[in-house]
Amino acid sequence: MKEMGLRSVLKRKFVVTTDSNHHYLIAENELNRGFYSLKLGVKWVSDITYIRVNDDWSYLTTIIDLADREIIEWSLSEDMTTQNTVILD
C-alpha cells in the first residue's frame, strides 16, 4: 500500500453539537407528539438536513403540512444562519 500511495480512510469521531445546559428560553411543545391532522394548514413541521457536497456542507430546510405530508416550502443554503434557514412569506 505504501509503495502505491494508498492509505486507509478513518471515520471521524462523533462530536456532540447540542448544548442543553443553558439559560435560554425553551419553546413549548405545541404538538405533544400529535403528528396527525385532518385540516390543511393547521399543523406544519420543519427540519434541517445536512447534505455533504464534496468537502462542504449544504443545509436543506423543509416545511411539511402534517395533513397531507406535502412539502409546503424548502430552502437550500450553504450555512445554518437564521437568515438562510427560516422561511418567511
HELIX and SHEET records of a PDB file:
HELIX    1   1 THR A   82  THR A   85  1                                   4    
SHEET    1   A 3 TRP A  44  VAL A  53  0                                        
SHEET    2   A 3 ASP A  56  ASP A  65 -1                                        
SHEET    3   A 3 GLU A  70  SER A  77 -1                                        
END                                                                             
